[in-house]
């Protein structure tokens, strides 16, 4: 009986396929050739996937809101080439630091489409935002109001971030809407801060912002958050944050369409119709756009079979931070049955990228792939054990180009004095 060919999961970028030789292709590029040309580890981004998801997210919101501004939450993939693609597709940008603001401006994003976030913005970051002429600064605390009133000489648009006391149904580290959160004004403190902002002659309060968490697989928290925030009064602009989860393995998140509908309808029901909606998706726009390629450096067995690769927690910290799960495959031998742990090269027992992966007889020299690494892979990359950070490679129509080069050992020494 014929054995059916393996198929790719939804975790891979749109347009990915196994070619006639059984080798993975991303953006029309052979994964083995990508590994040879650019080395490993490497983040490989399917540019068409970024564009398709941006268009679909815009269409989803525009189908339900007459007045909407969709921003990319840049913390998910803070890379000028990625930001430039989203700007070309009509998205604005939200930034959460002076560095992300610098990247957004370097990408050519109109300051009038940039919103600035953060729970501990410095005076320097606030001043840079004001000087740049950003669309809006999302105020997080009383001290920030003090600083802005000293910095602003004309008028600066602001929103107030409130914590609606709604816990996101997600990992505790990425739940943000609960009462005991480091973000925003509590529901008890918010009325006084709102009154203060409305009385300011330098800060123009244009709306309210709330966000309940990340990697959410249910729309119910959005309903509860809108209902809670409605108690604070009427606002012409409502920023509903982001939070939509993605499928890393067997998760079943809401569709873009169901996600946008749930948020917009919750606002209309509880805060009133006709509001200007600001949305800030991040992970959902970039996670599936990208895969990470590794080379196998060691294979050994004790109680388990350990497949050691040339990356790990320096290029994908999420399994260690959140217990995040990923797929792994040999790029030219999909569909294996050898159960093993794909381990990183770092001096930590917890440096395991994928536990209980099923690979096809893994060997030293194999190229492995983990899909869905576009969100928070590059963003959380680090130099643990003195490992240089990987390059970001864009793939499209069979051509590939480096948009962020691989770090070198010289880069590790560049800041020494």
Secondary structure, DSSP 8 states (H G I E B T S, - for coil): ---------TTS-TT-EE-TTS-EEETTEEHHHHHHHH-SSEEEEEHHHHHHHHHHHHHHHHTT-SSEEEEEEGGGS--HHHHHHHHHTT-EEEESSHHHHHHHHHTT--GGGEEE--SS--HHHHHHHHHHT-SEEEE-SHHHHHHHHHH-SS-EEEEEEB--S---SS-GGGB--SSS-SSSB-HHHHHHHHHHHHH-SSEEEEEEE---BSSB--SHHHHHHHHHHGGG---SEEE----B---SSS-----HHHHHHHHHHHHHHHT-TT-EEEE---HHHHGGGEEEEEEEEEEEESSSEEEEES-STTT--HHHHH------EETTB-S--EEEEEE-SSS-TT-EEEEEEEESS--TT-EEEEE--TTTHHHH---GGG----EEEEEETTEEEEEE----HHHHHTT--
